[in-house]
Amino acid sequence: MRLLNFKNTWSKIAGTSCLTALLNSFALGVAKADVSDVMDSAWGTISSGFDYIWPSGREMQDFEFRLGLGTGIMPDYIGSNNYSWKFVPLIDIRFKDIWAIQGTKFRVNLLKNKNIKFGPTLKYHSGRGENKNPALKGMGSIGATMQAGGFLELKSKYVIFNADLRQSFGSGQGSSLVLLLAHGIYQKDEFTLGMGYRFKWGSKGHNLTNFGITQTQSTATGLYSFTPGGGFNNGSANLIGRYQLSNHTRIEGLISMGLMMGSSGSSPLVTIEGGEFQLTAGFGFRAAF
């Protein structure tokens, strides 16, 4: 019930024209870069988690401002077997341990505990364009929307667990849950290596929007109609490397091997037009100010 009230409150706020325009302006550059949840979670959460598992040695400031640019290959859409080269802005802004902006997500920590974090989140979801891939022609585009919810993060000396529950305001995205477990596996001098395991669950509405085929879409695409149920739709193993060039600059690399799963993995968008195995790989540069 509390989550429902929180959702309704955010819906009223996000429904105002002023804030909607502000959020759209803020997310415009990132939306054009076509950042997916996979790269956002793998690169954003695991990479920033390095600073808690294995600090870089630079003294943490009350206000941390980190910007960078990443580039790499990723599927045209979740479940596709066609890949495109993309550029991704790397955004990480934090104030103490209170709030943080990571990619297109804003979160507030309500607990004063170095090992446990909990609080509300607000995220911009860029949707899926019909022109992303020929397989989507006739499917129609999925519009951009805002998502609100909450997160829980637990950490020990070498391990971080993060759970992020979101409810969308529109575009048929429904609710989703992202689980991520990350741990450090190697560190020597300026080089750090970490591993993360990510799983995404979607409500029936969420999975239907992203992987379902309605009768109208079936007629337009030639694919058979398909109705997935709620459940986990994909998981991945992610390897992140970081080399500290200086106290303020570093380069990062990412390799993510994903697998479509559940009823969503049986969608014609995956089995006929795409593939169950998903690859994301890239590298980037980040500077702290």
N, C-alpha and C positions, 0 to 999 in steps of 0.2 A: 504493500500500500504506500509506503514511503517513496519507493521508486516511482510509482504512478503519479504521486503528488509532485515529485521533483520534475518528472517529464512534463506535466501540465504547466508547471510554473515556467519552465524553459520555453515551452511552446508559445506562451503568451508573450514572453520577452522577444523570442526570435521572430515572432510574427509581425513585430513592428517594422515599418519600412526603414527607419534609421539604422537599426542594428543589422537588419538583413543586408542593407547596402554596404555597411562597414565590413561585415564578415565576408561578403562577396569580393570586396576590394582587397581585403587582406589575403584571401585565398587565391586570387586570380592567377598569380605567377605560378603557384604550386599546382593549381588545377590544369593549367596549360601543360605542365610537365607530366601530367597523367600519372600521378603517384598512386599506386595501389596499396591496399592494406598489407599485402605481403611484404613489399619493400619497406613500407612505413614501420611495420613492427620489427622486422628482421634487422634493418639498419638502425632505426631510431632507438628502440628499446634496448637491444643488446649492446650497441655501441656506447650509448650513454651509461649503461650499466657498468662498463669498464671502470668508470671513475669511482664506483663504489666498491667493486671487487678488487681491482688493482689500480690505485690512484696513479696519475702520471707524474707525481712529484711536485707539480706546480701547486702553490698554495691556493685553495679555493676561496673565491671572493663572495661577498654577499650577493652581488649581482653578476651572473655569468652570461656572457653574450657570445655565442659561437655561430659562425656562418661558414658555409662551404658549398661545394658543388660536387655532385656525384654523377657518374655516367656508367651505363652498362646495358645489358640485354635482359629483357623480360617478356613473358607472353603478352600477346595483344589483348587478351582478356583472361580471367581465371578459367582454366580448362582448355585454353588454346594450345595448339602445337606449332603456331607461327610466332616468331620472335621479332622484336623491333629494338633498335638502339635508342635509348632515351637519356635525357639529361634531367637530373633531379636536384632541386635546391635542398641543401642540408641545413635545417634550422633547429637550433637548440638554445632557448633563452630561459634562464632560471633566476628566481629571486630566493636566496637562502634555500631552505627546504620547504618553502611555503607554496609557490606556484611555479609552473613550467610550461613553456610552449615548445613542443617537439613536433616538427613537421606541420601537419594540419590539426594537431590536437592540443587543446589547452586543458590543464588539470590543476587542481588545488588540493594540497595535502592538509588534512585536518588533524593529523596526529603529530605530536612532538616526540617521536621515537625513531632513532636512527635505523632500526631494523624493521620497522613496520610503517607502511604508508597507506593511507586510505582517504578517499575523497571523491568529489564530483569531477566529471570530464565533459568537455564539449568538443566535437570533432566535425570538420568539414569533409563530406564524402563527395568526390567529384563525379560519381556516376559512371556510365558506360555509353559511349557514342556508337550509333549504328554503323558509322563509317570506319570504326577501328579495324575491322577485318571483314572480308567478303562473306564469311560464315554468318555474320550478324545482319546482313542485308535482308530486310523484311521483318526483323525482330523488333524494330523500333528502338529508340534510345531510352536509356534509364537516366532520368534527370539528377542533377546534383541536389544534395540535401544536407541538413545539419543533423547530427546525432548527439544525444545527451545520455549520460549514464553515470557510472561510478567505476573506480578501480581499487584494487587491493594489491599491494606489493610487499612481499616478504623477502628478507635477505639474511644470509648467514655469511660466513667469512669468504666463501668462494662461490656461492650460489644465489641467484635471484629468481623468484617466482612472481609473475605478474598476471593478474586476471582483470580484463577490461570488458565490462558489460555495457552495451549501447542500445538505445532505442531511437529509431529514426523518426523525424517529423513528417516525412513524405517520401515520394518516389517508390512506394511499395517495398522499402528496404526492411521493414519490420524490426526485429530485434536480433542482436548477434552477441556472441561471447568469444573473446580471443584469449587463449591461455598460452603463456610463454614461460619456459624454464630455461635459464641461461647460466652457464658456469665457465670459469676460466680454466684453460687446459695447459697453457704454457706462457711463461714470461722470462725474458732474458734481456737485460739492459733496456733498450728503448722499444723492444718488440714485444707485443702482447697478442695472444691468440685466445679466442673464446668460442664457445659452442652454444647454440640455442635451439630449442625444439618448440615449434609453434603449432597450435591447433585452433581451428575456427569452427564454431557452432553457429548455425543459423536457424531462426524460427521457420515455420512452414512458409510464411509470407516472404521472408527474406530469400529462402532457397528457390521459391517459385518465381520470384522476380528475376533472379540471376541465372537460374538453370532450367526453369520450366519452359514449356512450349505450349502456348494456347492454341485453340483451333484456328484462330485468325492467323497467328504466326506460322502455324503448320501449312496453311494454304499459301502463304506468301513465300515461305522458304523451301517447301518440299520436304521438310523434316517431319517425322511423326510427332503427334501431340504427346506431351509428357508432363506429369505432375509429381515433383519430388516432395518428400515429407520433410519435416524438421529434423535436424540432427547435424552432426559434424560433416562438413563438406570438403575440407582440405587440411592437410598437415604438412609440415616441412622440417627438415634439419638444416640449420644455418651455421656456416663457419664464418667468423668475422676476425680479421687481422688488423692490427693497428701499429704503426711505427711513428714514434714521437720525434719529429724533426727538431723541435725546440720546445721551450716551455709553453709556447703559444700556438704552435702549428703541428699538424699531424696528417698523415695519409692513412686511409682505411681501405680495406678490401672486403668483399662479400661474395660468398658462394652459397646459394640456397637450392636444395633439392626438395621439391614438393611432390605430393601425391594427392590426387582427388579421391574422395572417399564417400561412403554412405550412398543414399539414393541419388544425391546430386552428381556423384561420380558416374552415374549411369545415364546422364542426360545426353541427348543427341549432340549437344554442343561440345561434349567431351568425347563420346565414343565414336561419333561419325565425323564431326568437323574438327575435333581437337585431339587431345591425348591425356591420359591419366597422369603422366609424369610431367612435372613442371620445373623449369630451371630459371633461376635469376642469378646473374653474376655481374659484378661491377666494382668500381673503385672510386675513391673520392678524396678531396682535400678539404680540411676544416681548420679554421683559425679562431682562436679565442681572443676576446678583447676585454 
